[in-house]
Amino acid sequence: MQPTQFTDAVEAISSEHQGYDSGAYYFLKDALDFTVRRVMESNDGKHRHVAASELLIGFRDLAIQEFGPMASTMMTEWGVKSCSDIGAMVFQLIEEGVFGKQDSDTLEDFSEIFPLIETLEAPFKPKNELKTA
């Protein structure tokens, strides 16, 4: 995928849909790259299609790695508050032709697999707060 093609796609989506900050799309692309590398490491270096659940976990893990305790704040500022939001962005990028999909892939695959914001906050909560929650 050419950088200009991705940039053009994000600009087109941002002008048509006001829901997510453009930074969220760039982070999603980084999260996909992060997840593909992770999948290849566990698959003897072979590339395969990334499932929605794998992408969601990769997105979460990269957000925590990159933003630490500010991950939930950053996602909220970008308008990304749920797994469904990530799915919506993925399918917008598919419609623009910069992400691919298999025939079996659906938006419902991104339904609330976990509560995104709470999951981003969990590693940074005090231990006693986790026990009572």
C-alpha positions as a printed NumPy array, in Angstrom:
array([[  0.   ,   0.   ,   0.   ],
       [  1.432,   3.334,  -1.064],
       [  1.567,   6.055,   1.625],
       [ -0.163,   8.574,  -0.66 ],
       [ -2.939,   6.111,  -1.413],
       [ -3.566,   5.633,   2.309],
       [ -3.406,   9.383,   2.957],
       [ -5.857,  10.025,   0.115],
       [ -8.191,   7.357,   1.503],
       [ -8.094,   8.878,   4.996],
       [ -8.787,  12.334,   3.582],
       [-11.729,  10.989,   1.562],
       [-13.167,   9.177,   4.578],
       [-12.651,  12.186,   6.865],
       [-14.46 ,  14.491,   4.467],
       [-17.382,  12.071,   4.159],
       [-17.59 ,  10.738,   7.737],
       [-17.054,  13.002,  10.721],
       [-16.887,  10.247,  13.354],
       [-13.179,   9.608,  13.809],
       [-10.066,  11.744,  13.854],
       [ -7.654,  11.057,  10.995],
       [ -5.026,  10.015,  13.557],
       [ -7.203,   7.026,  14.432],
       [ -6.914,   5.688,  10.876],
       [ -3.139,   6.006,  10.875],
       [ -2.995,   4.265,  14.226],
       [ -5.285,   1.521,  12.88 ],
       [ -2.874,   0.983,   9.988],
       [  0.011,   0.72 ,  12.473],
       [ -2.057,  -1.703,  14.565],
       [ -2.71 ,  -3.854,  11.503],
       [  1.02 ,  -3.92 ,  10.678],
       [  1.768,  -4.768,  14.333],
       [ -0.8  ,  -7.583,  14.273],
       [  0.415,  -8.983,  10.937],
       [  3.964,  -9.184,  12.338],
       [  2.641, -10.916,  15.457],
       [  0.634, -13.417,  13.385],
       [  3.605, -14.149,  11.131],
       [  5.832, -14.798,  14.17 ],
       [  3.355, -17.371,  15.458],
       [  2.835, -18.865,  11.99 ],
       [  6.447, -19.761,  11.083],
       [  6.895, -16.499,   9.197],
       [  4.011, -17.207,   6.846],
       [  1.477, -14.518,   6.059],
       [ -2.207, -15.259,   6.549],
       [ -5.399, -13.293,   6.864],
       [ -5.806, -11.495,  10.184],
       [ -9.101, -12.182,  11.952],
       [-11.082,  -9.321,  13.449],
       [-10.45 , -10.593,  16.978],
       [ -6.698, -10.673,  16.322],
       [ -6.747,  -7.129,  14.981],
       [ -8.734,  -5.91 ,  17.984],
       [ -6.26 ,  -7.488,  20.394],
       [ -3.339,  -6.068,  18.405],
       [ -4.97 ,  -2.635,  18.393],
       [ -5.432,  -2.789,  22.166],
       [ -1.905,  -4.041,  22.818],
       [ -0.279,  -1.444,  20.565],
       [ -2.341,   1.364,  22.122],
       [ -1.179,   0.332,  25.61 ],
       [  2.41 ,  -0.029,  24.39 ],
       [  2.46 ,   3.331,  22.586],
       [  0.307,   5.5  ,  24.862],
       [  0.474,   3.782,  28.259],
       [ -1.993,   5.235,  30.765],
       [ -3.1  ,   7.807,  28.165],
       [ -4.316,   5.133,  25.702],
       [ -7.981,   5.447,  26.659],
       [ -7.774,   9.247,  26.571],
       [ -6.182,   9.211,  23.117],
       [ -8.76 ,   6.795,  21.719],
       [-11.62 ,   8.822,  23.212],
       [-10.214,  12.018,  21.684],
       [-10.036,  10.256,  18.324],
       [-13.649,   9.07 ,  18.701],
       [-12.714,   5.395,  19.059],
       [-14.634,   4.114,  22.069],
       [-15.515,   0.532,  21.172],
       [-14.513,  -2.503,  19.151],
       [-17.373,  -1.618,  16.796],
       [-15.722,   1.752,  16.115],
       [-12.558,  -0.065,  15.028],
       [-14.662,  -2.282,  12.767],
       [-16.369,   0.745,  11.234],
       [-12.975,   2.271,  10.421],
       [-11.722,  -1.028,   8.963],
       [-14.725,  -1.258,   6.652],
       [-14.366,   2.381,   5.612],
       [-10.763,   1.627,   4.623],
       [-11.937,  -1.507,   2.795],
       [-14.447,   0.607,   0.851],
       [-11.613,   2.957,  -0.116],
       [ -9.602,  -0.026,  -1.363],
       [ -6.649,   0.265,   1.017],
       [ -7.537,  -2.666,   3.289],
       [ -8.53 ,  -6.075,   1.975],
       [-11.082,  -8.551,   3.223],
       [-12.27 , -12.068,   2.708],
       [-15.843, -12.823,   1.68 ],
       [-16.523, -14.179,   5.159],
       [-15.429, -10.943,   6.915],
       [-18.288,  -8.872,   8.318],
       [-18.706,  -5.76 ,  10.399],
       [-20.318,  -7.947,  13.066],
       [-16.935,  -9.66 ,  13.539],
       [-15.943,  -6.469,  15.366],
       [-18.857,  -6.528,  17.796],
       [-17.954,  -5.872,  21.39 ],
       [-15.362,  -8.597,  21.952],
       [-14.192,  -6.602,  24.967],
       [-14.979,  -3.143,  26.363],
       [-12.25 ,  -1.122,  24.646],
       [-11.876,   1.855,  26.967],
       [-12.042,  -0.239,  30.148],
       [ -9.518,  -2.687,  28.7  ],
       [ -7.118,   0.14 ,  27.878],
       [ -7.427,   1.483,  31.44 ],
       [ -7.208,  -1.856,  33.291],
       [ -3.393,  -2.288,  33.341],
       [ -3.006,   1.096,  35.02 ],
       [ -5.653,   0.824,  37.742],
       [ -4.532,   0.285,  41.324],
       [ -4.67 ,  -3.374,  42.338],
       [ -7.268,  -2.82 ,  45.085],
       [ -9.576,  -1.07 ,  42.586],
       [ -9.43 ,  -4.111,  40.284],
       [-10.516,  -6.452,  43.104],
       [-13.656,  -4.493,  43.887],
       [-14.669,  -3.954,  40.271]])
